[in-house]
């Protein structure tokens, strides 16, 4: 009766690495897994398919069936790597990025700018950070971008740079602010991770929060800043657009 147990490309590489390095621990390093995980996988193959390795005097040799698997693994991996090389040179590779809409409106152009030429960006939008984490854990996206101090088992946390926000306004108002005088802040209010990012920036830079107006429209904020209604905290790309006006400067506290 034929066994229904299947070997994967990973199994072929594992068997090849174990035999050629003569070490379970070295094979584990080559495949970025633990040595117990290697031993467990080999045991599963032994129990469900056939014995692959023999150990004698600290030397790892192959059983007759193990030799057949090893030879087939070499041929399969050679063909597999050749296929990957061909795909890599012929087709664009996609990176699936997940984030909320307001954050992407602020940073998408900057992210796209730094992608390698052979990478295509596939963007998925989510309404909250919990959904982004779940998408990462379910392998629905490659990268998740959000702000704040988040931790989640199984997800790598990369700290976001708060220096991407800048304080800008009309020269007279910024000079007063830099001297410590009270200033009216026009704060962009969005129910999203961007708002958490803004709050973190205010906290880190110990900015006063009692004298401000929350506005949910970025165009309106830019208009009022140009009029001299108050100063604002915006992302670097928006700040640079405002700074094209000679009457607008950035704070020395950035």
C-alpha positions as CSV (number, residue, x, y, z in Angstrom):
1,X,0.0,0.0,0.0
2,X,1.4,3.4,-1.0
3,X,2.0,5.9,1.7
4,X,-0.1,9.2,1.4
5,X,2.6,11.1,3.3
6,X,4.1,13.9,1.2
7,X,7.6,15.5,1.3
8,X,7.9,19.2,0.7
9,X,10.7,21.3,-0.9
10,X,11.6,22.3,2.7
11,X,12.0,18.6,3.6
12,X,14.2,18.0,0.6
13,X,16.4,20.9,1.6
14,X,16.5,19.7,5.2
15,X,17.6,16.2,4.3
16,X,20.2,17.5,1.9
17,X,21.6,20.0,4.5
18,X,21.7,17.3,7.3
19,X,23.6,14.9,5.2
20,X,26.0,17.4,3.6
21,X,26.9,19.2,6.9
22,X,26.8,15.9,9.0
23,X,25.0,17.9,11.6
24,X,21.4,18.5,12.7
25,X,22.4,21.8,14.4
26,X,24.1,23.1,11.3
27,X,21.1,22.2,9.2
28,X,18.9,24.0,11.7
29,X,21.0,27.2,11.2
30,X,20.9,27.0,7.5
31,X,17.1,26.8,7.6
32,X,16.5,29.3,10.4
33,X,14.8,26.8,12.7
34,X,15.7,25.2,16.0
35,X,17.6,21.9,16.3
36,X,14.6,20.3,18.1
37,X,12.4,21.3,15.2
38,X,14.8,19.5,12.8
39,X,14.8,16.4,14.9
40,X,11.0,16.5,15.1
41,X,10.6,16.8,11.4
42,X,13.1,13.9,10.7
43,X,11.2,11.8,13.2
44,X,7.9,12.5,11.4
45,X,9.4,11.4,8.1
46,X,10.8,8.3,9.7
47,X,7.4,7.4,11.3
48,X,5.3,8.2,8.3
49,X,7.4,7.3,5.3
50,X,10.8,5.6,5.8
51,X,14.1,5.8,7.7
52,X,16.4,8.3,6.0
53,X,19.5,8.5,8.2
54,X,21.7,6.1,10.0
55,X,24.0,7.2,12.8
56,X,27.2,5.4,13.7
57,X,30.3,6.7,15.4
58,X,28.9,10.3,15.2
59,X,28.7,10.0,11.4
60,X,25.4,10.4,9.6
61,X,24.9,8.1,6.6
62,X,21.9,7.4,4.4
63,X,19.7,4.3,4.3
64,X,19.1,2.8,0.8
65,X,15.8,4.7,0.6
66,X,17.5,7.7,2.1
67,X,19.9,7.7,-0.8
68,X,17.1,7.7,-3.3
69,X,15.4,10.6,-1.5
70,X,18.8,12.5,-1.3
71,X,19.4,12.1,-5.1
72,X,15.9,13.2,-5.9
73,X,16.2,16.1,-3.5
74,X,19.3,17.3,-5.3
75,X,17.6,17.2,-8.7
76,X,14.4,18.8,-7.4
77,X,16.1,21.6,-5.6
78,X,18.3,22.3,-8.7
79,X,15.1,22.6,-10.8
80,X,13.3,24.6,-8.2
81,X,16.1,27.2,-7.8
82,X,16.4,27.5,-11.6
83,X,12.6,28.2,-11.7
84,X,13.0,30.9,-9.0
85,X,15.8,32.5,-10.8
86,X,13.8,32.7,-14.0
87,X,10.7,34.1,-12.2
88,X,12.9,36.7,-10.4
89,X,14.3,37.9,-13.7
90,X,11.1,37.8,-15.7
91,X,8.3,38.9,-13.4
92,X,7.8,41.7,-10.9
93,X,7.6,40.6,-7.3
94,X,4.8,42.0,-5.2
95,X,5.0,43.2,-1.6
96,X,1.6,43.3,0.1
97,X,1.3,46.2,2.5
98,X,-1.5,46.7,5.0
99,X,-2.3,49.9,6.8
100,X,-5.2,52.3,7.5
101,X,-6.3,54.8,4.9
102,X,-5.2,58.0,6.6
103,X,-1.7,56.7,7.3
104,X,-1.3,55.6,3.8
105,X,-2.5,59.0,2.5
106,X,0.4,60.5,4.4
107,X,3.2,58.0,3.6
108,X,2.3,55.9,0.6
109,X,4.3,58.1,-1.9
110,X,7.4,57.9,0.3
111,X,7.1,54.2,0.7
112,X,6.7,53.7,-3.1
113,X,9.7,55.9,-3.7
114,X,12.1,53.6,-1.8
115,X,10.9,50.3,-3.3
116,X,13.4,48.5,-5.6
117,X,12.5,48.6,-9.3
118,X,11.5,44.9,-9.5
119,X,9.1,45.2,-6.6
120,X,5.4,45.9,-7.1
121,X,3.4,47.3,-4.2
122,X,0.0,45.7,-3.5
123,X,-1.8,47.8,-0.8
124,X,-4.6,46.6,1.5
125,X,-6.4,49.0,3.7
126,X,-7.8,48.3,7.2
127,X,-9.8,50.3,9.7
128,X,-7.8,49.5,12.8
129,X,-4.6,48.1,14.1
130,X,-6.2,44.9,15.3
131,X,-7.2,44.0,11.8
132,X,-3.6,44.7,10.6
133,X,-2.1,42.4,13.2
134,X,-4.6,39.7,12.3
135,X,-3.8,40.0,8.6
136,X,-0.1,39.6,9.4
137,X,-0.7,36.6,11.5
138,X,-2.8,35.0,8.8
139,X,-0.2,35.7,6.2
140,X,-2.6,37.9,4.2
141,X,0.0,40.8,4.1
142,X,3.8,40.9,4.1
143,X,4.1,44.2,6.0
144,X,1.8,46.1,8.3
145,X,2.3,49.8,9.1
146,X,0.8,51.5,12.1
147,X,1.8,53.9,14.8
148,X,2.0,53.6,18.5
149,X,3.6,51.1,20.9
150,X,2.1,47.8,19.9
151,X,3.2,44.3,20.8
152,X,1.7,41.1,19.5
153,X,3.1,37.5,19.7
154,X,4.4,36.4,16.4
155,X,4.7,39.9,14.9
156,X,8.0,41.8,14.7
157,X,7.6,45.4,15.9
158,X,9.5,48.1,14.1
159,X,9.6,51.5,15.8
160,X,8.2,54.4,13.7
161,X,10.2,57.6,13.5
162,X,8.4,60.5,15.2
163,X,10.8,62.9,13.5
164,X,8.8,62.5,10.4
165,X,6.3,65.0,11.9
166,X,7.2,68.7,11.9
167,X,5.8,71.9,13.6
168,X,5.3,74.7,11.0
169,X,3.5,78.0,10.8
170,X,3.9,81.7,9.9
171,X,7.2,83.1,10.9
172,X,5.9,85.4,13.6
173,X,3.9,82.6,15.3
174,X,6.7,80.1,15.2
175,X,9.2,82.6,16.6
176,X,6.8,83.2,19.5
177,X,6.4,79.5,20.0
178,X,10.1,78.9,20.0
179,X,10.5,81.5,22.8
180,X,8.0,79.6,24.9
181,X,5.0,81.8,24.3
182,X,1.5,80.2,24.2
183,X,0.5,79.3,20.6
184,X,-2.7,78.0,19.1
185,X,-2.2,74.5,17.6
186,X,-4.3,73.4,14.6
187,X,-4.3,69.6,15.1
188,X,-5.3,67.1,12.4
189,X,-7.8,64.9,14.0
190,X,-8.5,61.4,12.5
191,X,-9.9,58.3,14.3
192,X,-7.0,56.2,13.2
193,X,-3.4,55.2,14.0
194,X,-2.3,58.5,12.6
195,X,-4.0,60.3,15.5
196,X,-2.1,58.0,17.9
197,X,1.2,58.9,16.2
198,X,0.3,62.6,16.6
199,X,-0.4,62.1,20.3
200,X,3.0,60.3,20.7
201,X,4.8,63.2,19.0
202,X,3.1,65.7,21.3
203,X,4.0,63.6,24.4
204,X,7.7,63.0,23.4
205,X,8.2,66.7,22.6
206,X,6.3,67.9,25.7
207,X,4.1,70.2,23.7
208,X,1.2,72.1,25.4
209,X,-2.2,70.6,24.5
210,X,-4.6,72.9,26.3
211,X,-4.7,75.5,23.5
212,X,-5.6,73.8,20.2
213,X,-8.3,73.3,17.7
214,X,-9.0,69.8,16.3
215,X,-9.8,69.8,12.6
216,X,-10.6,66.7,10.5
217,X,-9.7,68.3,7.2
218,X,-6.0,68.6,6.2
219,X,-6.7,71.1,3.4
220,X,-8.5,73.4,5.9
221,X,-5.5,73.2,8.3
222,X,-3.1,74.2,5.5
223,X,-5.4,77.1,4.6
224,X,-5.6,78.4,8.1
225,X,-1.8,78.0,8.7
226,X,-1.2,80.2,5.6
227,X,-3.7,82.7,7.0
228,X,-1.8,82.8,10.3
229,X,-4.6,81.4,12.4
230,X,-2.2,79.1,14.2
231,X,0.6,76.6,13.9
232,X,0.3,72.9,13.1
233,X,2.0,69.5,13.3
234,X,2.1,67.7,10.0
235,X,4.0,65.0,8.2
236,X,7.3,66.0,6.6
237,X,6.0,65.9,3.0
238,X,3.1,68.2,3.9
239,X,5.4,70.5,5.9
240,X,7.7,70.8,2.9
241,X,4.8,71.9,0.7
242,X,3.8,74.6,3.2
243,X,7.5,75.7,3.5
244,X,7.4,76.6,-0.2
245,X,5.6,79.8,1.0
246,X,8.3,82.2,2.2
247,X,6.1,83.3,5.2
248,X,6.1,79.7,6.6
249,X,9.0,78.4,8.7
250,X,9.5,75.3,10.8
251,X,10.1,75.3,14.6
252,X,13.6,74.9,16.0
253,X,12.0,72.3,18.3
254,X,11.5,69.8,15.5
